[in-house]
């Protein structure tokens, strides 16, 4: 039943791609599908939060295969073919490296499955998004609105999972916990959604759409409350402070922010009976406090063990994607650190690709700002995307390595980064095209 619903959703995605009237909803459709996929994957997984946590068989990958098939179908009839060869050498190199990584993996079957969903599918997503042409991303209002609805969709689904699944929820009187669906909200959502959080601090050019921005911000506040993630709390506070220091009307932002926090706190505390102060006092000063985390948390131990494994393995190719649970005595599915996990599973070459991707994005944004006379909202969007990417990788210092699809998120996180890259690249294409048109007109 749920699988059929997901197939129908992907079918409508194809319709929006090819329909002239509905084409403007394609990006919205992509984001909704991306943000809904993890939930549908769990709904179609016969064990839900059960014993197959580290087994990537066909039952775990059905929704990813459907998404991949949808992208392949779209690429059979691309709207714009010029982009298909632009990065051929880069994509070929990425694929060949990961094929070698799979061949020499200590768990070839799992690595092959993860190679398909975390490498091939994001590449297909990039190609389908870029095939729409730069004009599709030229409407900032639609892009921001699509991101609002994508965030609202995902956090809402996560909260439903948290409260309704047998392993994830808790009664109001018992307060929030961090198990089951809570782990989705804590270890996954806070990290990946950091990519787009700064965009919520930008006013939408279409005023009536700002209501969705406010709803998304409220859900972010609930997300941080539910997650009880100390790293996320500090990183989001850093992003807010950085944004505030760069803002022109600081007093208005501070006043609005304080009003927002007071109202949200009142709703959660007075109306829903959540003792937020006690929750965070317990989290920071009680069992599992920062001091105890540094002294005895398993993450500190696993970092050392992971680095030892790296020294004694293939330092260039790594041990294979999704192999971490086989190479540590504690049985962790990942190192709870993006950089260490990629180092162990994909080696020095994998780390080089990660650094290269970051350098490419930051240089692309910097070159855009230096070369063109950007509009004010485009400057804000690019600065926000850069800040969100920094937030993502800061949380990743203690969070899951979402590039290896730890748990059940599959290709979702890297696909969100692909969306970010497509927005930046299309901004560049739009300004280059306008500059050329102006130059031709003057001559």
SEZAFI-936735 format. One record per residue (C-alpha): x, y, z; residue number from 1; residue in three letters. Coordinates in steps of 0.05 Angstrom, whole numbers, padded with zeros to 5 digits. Example, Ala and Ser with C-alpha at 12.3 -4.5 7.8 and 13.67 -1.06 7.14 Angstrom:
<atoms>
ATOM       u       v       w  gunu  marse
ATOM   00246  -00090   00156     1    ALA
ATOM   00273  -00021   00143     2    SER
</atoms>
This chain:
<atoms>
ATOM       u       v       w  gunu  marse
ATOM   00000   00000   00000     1    UNK
ATOM   00053   00051   00021     2    UNK
ATOM   00099   00029  -00036     3    UNK
ATOM   00042   00042  -00086     4    UNK
ATOM   00031   00111  -00056     5    UNK
ATOM   00105   00127  -00065     6    UNK
ATOM   00103   00103  -00137     7    UNK
ATOM   00043   00148  -00151     8    UNK
ATOM   00080   00208  -00120     9    UNK
ATOM   00139   00195  -00166    10    UNK
ATOM   00091   00188  -00225    11    UNK
ATOM   00064   00258  -00211    12    UNK
ATOM   00136   00282  -00207    13    UNK
ATOM   00145   00259  -00279    14    UNK
ATOM   00081   00296  -00299    15    UNK
ATOM   00105   00362  -00268    16    UNK
ATOM   00171   00354  -00305    17    UNK
ATOM   00139   00348  -00374    18    UNK
ATOM   00078   00393  -00364    19    UNK
ATOM   00084   00466  -00385    20    UNK
ATOM   00031   00488  -00335    21    UNK
ATOM   00057   00447  -00277    22    UNK
ATOM   00131   00452  -00291    23    UNK
ATOM   00141   00507  -00239    24    UNK
ATOM   00122   00456  -00186    25    UNK
ATOM   00177   00408  -00205    26    UNK
ATOM   00229   00433  -00155    27    UNK
ATOM   00175   00432  -00101    28    UNK
ATOM   00159   00360  -00122    29    UNK
ATOM   00232   00340  -00119    30    UNK
ATOM   00240   00368  -00048    31    UNK
ATOM   00175   00336  -00024    32    UNK
ATOM   00196   00269  -00052    33    UNK
ATOM   00265   00275  -00021    34    UNK
ATOM   00238   00294   00047    35    UNK
ATOM   00183   00240   00046    36    UNK
ATOM   00227   00183   00021    37    UNK
ATOM   00258   00165   00089    38    UNK
ATOM   00189   00158   00119    39    UNK
ATOM   00164   00114   00062    40    UNK
ATOM   00227   00073   00067    41    UNK
ATOM   00211   00058   00140    42    UNK
ATOM   00138   00046   00125    43    UNK
ATOM   00156  -00006   00071    44    UNK
ATOM   00211  -00038   00113    45    UNK
ATOM   00180  -00100   00145    46    UNK
ATOM   00221  -00092   00208    47    UNK
ATOM   00211  -00017   00217    48    UNK
ATOM   00260   00000   00272    49    UNK
ATOM   00278  -00073   00280    50    UNK
ATOM   00336  -00120   00270    51    UNK
ATOM   00352  -00102   00198    52    UNK
ATOM   00383  -00035   00218    53    UNK
ATOM   00450  -00053   00186    54    UNK
ATOM   00424  -00098   00130    55    UNK
ATOM   00415  -00064   00063    56    UNK
ATOM   00375  -00115   00024    57    UNK
ATOM   00321  -00101  -00027    58    UNK
ATOM   00270  -00086   00029    59    UNK
ATOM   00313  -00027   00051    60    UNK
ATOM   00324   00001  -00019    61    UNK
ATOM   00256  -00004  -00054    62    UNK
ATOM   00240   00070  -00048    63    UNK
ATOM   00310   00090  -00071    64    UNK
ATOM   00304   00045  -00132    65    UNK
ATOM   00238   00077  -00149    66    UNK
ATOM   00269   00147  -00144    67    UNK
ATOM   00328   00126  -00186    68    UNK
ATOM   00283   00096  -00239    69    UNK
ATOM   00243   00161  -00240    70    UNK
ATOM   00306   00203  -00252    71    UNK
ATOM   00329   00156  -00308    72    UNK
ATOM   00262   00162  -00342    73    UNK
ATOM   00266   00238  -00338    74    UNK
ATOM   00336   00238  -00368    75    UNK
ATOM   00311   00199  -00428    76    UNK
ATOM   00274   00261  -00449    77    UNK
ATOM   00315   00319  -00420    78    UNK
ATOM   00292   00391  -00430    79    UNK
ATOM   00364   00414  -00437    80    UNK
ATOM   00420   00368  -00460    81    UNK
ATOM   00478   00417  -00454    82    UNK
ATOM   00491   00401  -00381    83    UNK
ATOM   00499   00326  -00392    84    UNK
ATOM   00571   00330  -00415    85    UNK
ATOM   00594   00389  -00371    86    UNK
ATOM   00619   00346  -00314    87    UNK
ATOM   00628   00279  -00350    88    UNK
ATOM   00701   00270  -00329    89    UNK
ATOM   00685   00287  -00256    90    UNK
ATOM   00626   00239  -00251    91    UNK
ATOM   00665   00185  -00288    92    UNK
ATOM   00722   00193  -00237    93    UNK
ATOM   00674   00191  -00178    94    UNK
ATOM   00640   00128  -00204    95    UNK
ATOM   00706   00092  -00221    96    UNK
ATOM   00734   00107  -00151    97    UNK
ATOM   00672   00080  -00117    98    UNK
ATOM   00672   00018  -00161    99    UNK
ATOM   00742   00003  -00136   100    UNK
ATOM   00720   00019  -00066   101    UNK
ATOM   00664  -00033  -00073   102    UNK
ATOM   00709  -00086  -00106   103    UNK
ATOM   00759  -00082  -00049   104    UNK
ATOM   00707  -00074   00006   105    UNK
ATOM   00704  -00122   00065   106    UNK
ATOM   00629  -00125   00053   107    UNK
ATOM   00619  -00122  -00022   108    UNK
ATOM   00544  -00134  -00022   109    UNK
ATOM   00528  -00077   00026   110    UNK
ATOM   00578  -00030  -00006   111    UNK
ATOM   00549  -00044  -00075   112    UNK
ATOM   00479  -00028  -00051   113    UNK
ATOM   00502   00036  -00017   114    UNK
ATOM   00542   00056  -00079   115    UNK
ATOM   00478   00055  -00120   116    UNK
ATOM   00436   00097  -00072   117    UNK
ATOM   00489   00146  -00046   118    UNK
ATOM   00530   00157  -00109   119    UNK
ATOM   00490   00139  -00171   120    UNK
ATOM   00422   00168  -00150   121    UNK
ATOM   00450   00236  -00128   122    UNK
ATOM   00486   00242  -00195   123    UNK
ATOM   00420   00226  -00231   124    UNK
ATOM   00385   00278  -00188   125    UNK
ATOM   00437   00331  -00206   126    UNK
ATOM   00428   00316  -00280   127    UNK
ATOM   00352   00320  -00277   128    UNK
ATOM   00352   00385  -00239   129    UNK
ATOM   00404   00418  -00285   130    UNK
ATOM   00366   00393  -00346   131    UNK
ATOM   00311   00443  -00330   132    UNK
ATOM   00356   00501  -00349   133    UNK
ATOM   00375   00562  -00309   134    UNK
ATOM   00309   00598  -00319   135    UNK
ATOM   00275   00547  -00274   136    UNK
ATOM   00315   00572  -00214   137    UNK
ATOM   00309   00645  -00233   138    UNK
ATOM   00247   00656  -00190   139    UNK
ATOM   00274   00664  -00119   140    UNK
ATOM   00204   00664  -00090   141    UNK
ATOM   00188   00596  -00118   142    UNK
ATOM   00255   00567  -00097   143    UNK
ATOM   00247   00592  -00025   144    UNK
ATOM   00175   00569  -00022   145    UNK
ATOM   00194   00499  -00046   146    UNK
ATOM   00246   00495   00010   147    UNK
ATOM   00195   00519   00062   148    UNK
ATOM   00146   00464   00043   149    UNK
ATOM   00201   00412   00039   150    UNK
ATOM   00223   00428   00110   151    UNK
ATOM   00152   00430   00136   152    UNK
ATOM   00138   00363   00103   153    UNK
ATOM   00198   00328   00133   154    UNK
ATOM   00195   00355   00204   155    UNK
ATOM   00120   00341   00207   156    UNK
ATOM   00131   00269   00184   157    UNK
ATOM   00187   00261   00234   158    UNK
ATOM   00143   00286   00291   159    UNK
ATOM   00088   00238   00271   160    UNK
ATOM   00139   00181   00271   161    UNK
ATOM   00165   00204   00338   162    UNK
ATOM   00098   00205   00372   163    UNK
ATOM   00063   00146   00337   164    UNK
ATOM   00115   00091   00327   165    UNK
ATOM   00120   00041   00383   166    UNK
ATOM   00195   00052   00392   167    UNK
ATOM   00196   00126   00381   168    UNK
ATOM   00142   00162   00420   169    UNK
ATOM   00127   00182   00491   170    UNK
ATOM   00065   00208   00526   171    UNK
ATOM   00063   00282   00540   172    UNK
ATOM   00069   00270   00614   173    UNK
ATOM   00132   00230   00604   174    UNK
ATOM   00168   00283   00564   175    UNK
ATOM   00209   00273   00501   176    UNK
ATOM   00259   00217   00492   177    UNK
ATOM   00314   00206   00440   178    UNK
ATOM   00299   00135   00417   179    UNK
ATOM   00267   00109   00354   180    UNK
ATOM   00235   00166   00315   181    UNK
ATOM   00271   00214   00361   182    UNK
ATOM   00337   00191   00332   183    UNK
ATOM   00312   00210   00263   184    UNK
ATOM   00298   00280   00290   185    UNK
ATOM   00361   00284   00332   186    UNK
ATOM   00416   00251   00292   187    UNK
ATOM   00390   00262   00222   188    UNK
ATOM   00343   00322   00216   189    UNK
ATOM   00383   00372   00256   190    UNK
ATOM   00445   00359   00213   191    UNK
ATOM   00416   00357   00143   192    UNK
ATOM   00364   00412   00153   193    UNK
ATOM   00421   00458   00175   194    UNK
ATOM   00435   00465   00100   195    UNK
ATOM   00371   00504   00090   196    UNK
ATOM   00358   00535   00159   197    UNK
ATOM   00392   00603   00143   198    UNK
ATOM   00345   00610   00083   199    UNK
ATOM   00287   00615   00132   200    UNK
ATOM   00317   00679   00159   201    UNK
ATOM   00307   00713   00091   202    UNK
ATOM   00241   00746   00076   203    UNK
ATOM   00206   00717   00015   204    UNK
ATOM   00195   00769  -00040   205    UNK
ATOM   00122   00747  -00043   206    UNK
ATOM   00096   00770   00026   207    UNK
ATOM   00038   00720   00030   208    UNK
ATOM   00088   00662   00026   209    UNK
ATOM   00123   00684   00090   210    UNK
ATOM   00071   00649   00131   211    UNK
ATOM   00102   00583   00109   212    UNK
ATOM   00170   00610   00129   213    UNK
ATOM   00144   00625   00199   214    UNK
ATOM   00113   00555   00204   215    UNK
ATOM   00179   00524   00184   216    UNK
ATOM   00216   00566   00237   217    UNK
ATOM   00168   00543   00291   218    UNK
ATOM   00178   00471   00270   219    UNK
ATOM   00254   00482   00274   220    UNK
ATOM   00245   00505   00346   221    UNK
ATOM   00205   00442   00361   222    UNK
ATOM   00257   00400   00325   223    UNK
ATOM   00314   00428   00368   224    UNK
ATOM   00272   00418   00431   225    UNK
ATOM   00254   00346   00413   226    UNK
ATOM   00324   00327   00391   227    UNK
ATOM   00360   00350   00454   228    UNK
ATOM   00422   00351   00411   229    UNK
ATOM   00476   00393   00445   230    UNK
ATOM   00518   00399   00382   231    UNK
ATOM   00458   00421   00341   232    UNK
ATOM   00439   00472   00394   233    UNK
ATOM   00507   00504   00392   234    UNK
ATOM   00513   00502   00316   235    UNK
ATOM   00444   00532   00305   236    UNK
ATOM   00460   00586   00357   237    UNK
ATOM   00524   00600   00319   238    UNK
ATOM   00486   00607   00253   239    UNK
ATOM   00435   00653   00285   240    UNK
ATOM   00490   00697   00316   241    UNK
ATOM   00529   00700   00251   242    UNK
ATOM   00466   00720   00213   243    UNK
ATOM   00449   00772   00265   244    UNK
ATOM   00519   00804   00262   245    UNK
ATOM   00512   00810   00186   246    UNK
ATOM   00441   00838   00189   247    UNK
ATOM   00426   00911   00178   248    UNK
ATOM   00367   00917   00225   249    UNK
ATOM   00394   00880   00285   250    UNK
ATOM   00345   00908   00336   251    UNK
ATOM   00285   00886   00295   252    UNK
ATOM   00313   00816   00287   253    UNK
ATOM   00329   00810   00362   254    UNK
ATOM   00259   00835   00381   255    UNK
ATOM   00225   00788   00332   256    UNK
ATOM   00269   00730   00353   257    UNK
ATOM   00255   00740   00427   258    UNK
ATOM   00180   00745   00414   259    UNK
ATOM   00183   00681   00372   260    UNK
ATOM   00220   00644   00428   261    UNK
ATOM   00173   00668   00482   262    UNK
ATOM   00111   00647   00443   263    UNK
ATOM   00141   00579   00425   264    UNK
ATOM   00163   00568   00497   265    UNK
ATOM   00093   00585   00522   266    UNK
ATOM   00060   00536   00474   267    UNK
ATOM   00108   00479   00491   268    UNK
ATOM   00110   00491   00566   269    UNK
ATOM   00042   00518   00585   270    UNK
ATOM  -00002   00484   00533   271    UNK
ATOM   00035   00418   00521   272    UNK
ATOM   00064   00409   00591   273    UNK
ATOM   00137   00402   00569   274    UNK
ATOM   00185   00426   00623   275    UNK
ATOM   00239   00452   00576   276    UNK
ATOM   00284   00479   00631   277    UNK
ATOM   00285   00412   00667   278    UNK
ATOM   00297   00375   00602   279    UNK
ATOM   00358   00415   00584   280    UNK
ATOM   00385   00417   00655   281    UNK
ATOM   00383   00341   00654   282    UNK
ATOM   00416   00339   00586   283    UNK
ATOM   00472   00386   00604   284    UNK
ATOM   00483   00374   00678   285    UNK
ATOM   00456   00306   00693   286    UNK
ATOM   00470   00238   00664   287    UNK
ATOM   00500   00246   00595   288    UNK
ATOM   00526   00316   00610   289    UNK
ATOM   00581   00349   00569   290    UNK
ATOM   00634   00331   00620   291    UNK
ATOM   00613   00258   00621   292    UNK
ATOM   00609   00257   00545   293    UNK
ATOM   00681   00280   00539   294    UNK
ATOM   00706   00231   00592   295    UNK
ATOM   00666   00169   00575   296    UNK
ATOM   00622   00175   00514   297    UNK
ATOM   00631   00118   00465   298    UNK
ATOM   00642   00168   00409   299    UNK
ATOM   00710   00188   00438   300    UNK
ATOM   00731   00116   00443   301    UNK
ATOM   00706   00099   00373   302    UNK
ATOM   00746   00157   00343   303    UNK
ATOM   00811   00127   00368   304    UNK
ATOM   00792   00057   00346   305    UNK
ATOM   00771   00081   00277   306    UNK
ATOM   00837   00117   00266   307    UNK
ATOM   00875   00054   00286   308    UNK
ATOM   00834   00014   00235   309    UNK
ATOM   00850   00066   00182   310    UNK
ATOM   00925   00060   00194   311    UNK
ATOM   00922  -00015   00185   312    UNK
ATOM   00878  -00016   00122   313    UNK
ATOM   00880   00010   00051   314    UNK
ATOM   00892   00083   00066   315    UNK
ATOM   00876   00105  -00005   316    UNK
ATOM   00812   00066  -00021   317    UNK
ATOM   00786   00052   00049   318    UNK
ATOM   00749  -00009   00074   319    UNK
ATOM   00686   00000   00033   320    UNK
ATOM   00622   00041   00040   321    UNK
ATOM   00579   00017   00099   322    UNK
ATOM   00634  -00028   00126   323    UNK
ATOM   00644   00009   00192   324    UNK
ATOM   00601  -00037   00234   325    UNK
ATOM   00648  -00094   00214   326    UNK
ATOM   00712  -00060   00237   327    UNK
ATOM   00697  -00035   00306   328    UNK
ATOM   00688  -00076   00369   329    UNK
ATOM   00632  -00032   00396   330    UNK
ATOM   00587  -00048   00336   331    UNK
ATOM   00573   00024   00316   332    UNK
ATOM   00541   00033   00247   333    UNK
ATOM   00585   00094   00237   334    UNK
ATOM   00639   00135   00271   335    UNK
ATOM   00592   00192   00290   336    UNK
ATOM   00640   00237   00253   337    UNK
ATOM   00635   00252   00179   338    UNK
ATOM   00709   00261   00168   339    UNK
ATOM   00733   00200   00206   340    UNK
ATOM   00679   00156   00176   341    UNK
ATOM   00697   00176   00105   342    UNK
ATOM   00770   00167   00120   343    UNK
ATOM   00759   00096   00145   344    UNK
ATOM   00709   00074   00092   345    UNK
ATOM   00733   00113   00031   346    UNK
ATOM   00805   00128   00048   347    UNK
ATOM   00847   00189   00031   348    UNK
ATOM   00816   00193  -00039   349    UNK
ATOM   00747   00197  -00009   350    UNK
ATOM   00769   00253   00037   351    UNK
ATOM   00800   00289  -00022   352    UNK
ATOM   00734   00286  -00060   353    UNK
ATOM   00698   00315   00002   354    UNK
ATOM   00748   00372   00009   355    UNK
ATOM   00744   00384  -00066   356    UNK
ATOM   00669   00390  -00064   357    UNK
ATOM   00671   00441  -00007   358    UNK
ATOM   00725   00482  -00041   359    UNK
ATOM   00685   00481  -00107   360    UNK
ATOM   00621   00506  -00074   361    UNK
ATOM   00655   00561  -00032   362    UNK
ATOM   00697   00585  -00092   363    UNK
ATOM   00635   00584  -00137   364    UNK
ATOM   00597   00629  -00088   365    UNK
ATOM   00657   00674  -00077   366    UNK
ATOM   00669   00682  -00152   367    UNK
ATOM   00596   00698  -00163   368    UNK
ATOM   00597   00754  -00111   369    UNK
ATOM   00662   00783  -00139   370    UNK
ATOM   00646   00778  -00213   371    UNK
ATOM   00574   00800  -00218   372    UNK
ATOM   00531   00856  -00190   373    UNK
ATOM   00484   00811  -00152   374    UNK
ATOM   00415   00831  -00130   375    UNK
ATOM   00407   00839  -00054   376    UNK
ATOM   00364   00776  -00047   377    UNK
ATOM   00413   00735  -00088   378    UNK
ATOM   00469   00757  -00042   379    UNK
ATOM   00428   00736   00018   380    UNK
ATOM   00411   00669  -00013   381    UNK
ATOM   00483   00652  -00030   382    UNK
ATOM   00508   00675   00038   383    UNK
ATOM   00454   00633   00072   384    UNK
ATOM   00471   00571   00031   385    UNK
ATOM   00545   00579   00049   386    UNK
ATOM   00527   00587   00123   387    UNK
ATOM   00481   00527   00120   388    UNK
ATOM   00537   00484   00090   389    UNK
ATOM   00584   00505   00146   390    UNK
ATOM   00530   00487   00197   391    UNK
ATOM   00521   00419   00164   392    UNK
ATOM   00594   00401   00169   393    UNK
ATOM   00601   00429   00240   394    UNK
ATOM   00546   00384   00265   395    UNK
ATOM   00578   00327   00226   396    UNK
ATOM   00639   00331   00272   397    UNK
ATOM   00599   00293   00325   398    UNK
ATOM   00540   00268   00284   399    UNK
ATOM   00527   00210   00238   400    UNK
ATOM   00563   00204   00172   401    UNK
ATOM   00502   00216   00129   402    UNK
ATOM   00541   00204   00065   403    UNK
ATOM   00542   00129   00081   404    UNK
ATOM   00468   00129   00096   405    UNK
ATOM   00475   00109   00168   406    UNK
ATOM   00410   00080   00194   407    UNK
ATOM   00356   00090   00142   408    UNK
ATOM   00367   00158   00109   409    UNK
ATOM   00400   00130   00046   410    UNK
ATOM   00415   00180  -00010   411    UNK
ATOM   00374   00235   00023   412    UNK
ATOM   00428   00278   00055   413    UNK
ATOM   00476   00281  -00004   414    UNK
ATOM   00415   00294  -00049   415    UNK
ATOM   00399   00355  -00008   416    UNK
ATOM   00470   00380  -00019   417    UNK
ATOM   00459   00367  -00093   418    UNK
ATOM   00398   00413  -00090   419    UNK
ATOM   00442   00466  -00057   420    UNK
ATOM   00495   00459  -00112   421    UNK
ATOM   00442   00465  -00167   422    UNK
ATOM   00416   00530  -00138   423    UNK
ATOM   00486   00559  -00136   424    UNK
ATOM   00505   00535  -00206   425    UNK
ATOM   00441   00561  -00236   426    UNK
ATOM   00452   00630  -00204   427    UNK
ATOM   00520   00630  -00240   428    UNK
ATOM   00488   00610  -00306   429    UNK
ATOM   00435   00664  -00301   430    UNK
ATOM   00484   00720  -00287   431    UNK
ATOM   00532   00696  -00341   432    UNK
ATOM   00475   00695  -00391   433    UNK
ATOM   00451   00764  -00371   434    UNK
ATOM   00522   00792  -00375   435    UNK
ATOM   00531   00763  -00445   436    UNK
ATOM   00464   00791  -00468   437    UNK
ATOM   00482   00860  -00441   438    UNK
ATOM   00550   00857  -00475   439    UNK
ATOM   00519   00836  -00542   440    UNK
ATOM   00467   00892  -00536   441    UNK
ATOM   00520   00945  -00524   442    UNK
ATOM   00561   00921  -00582   443    UNK
</atoms>
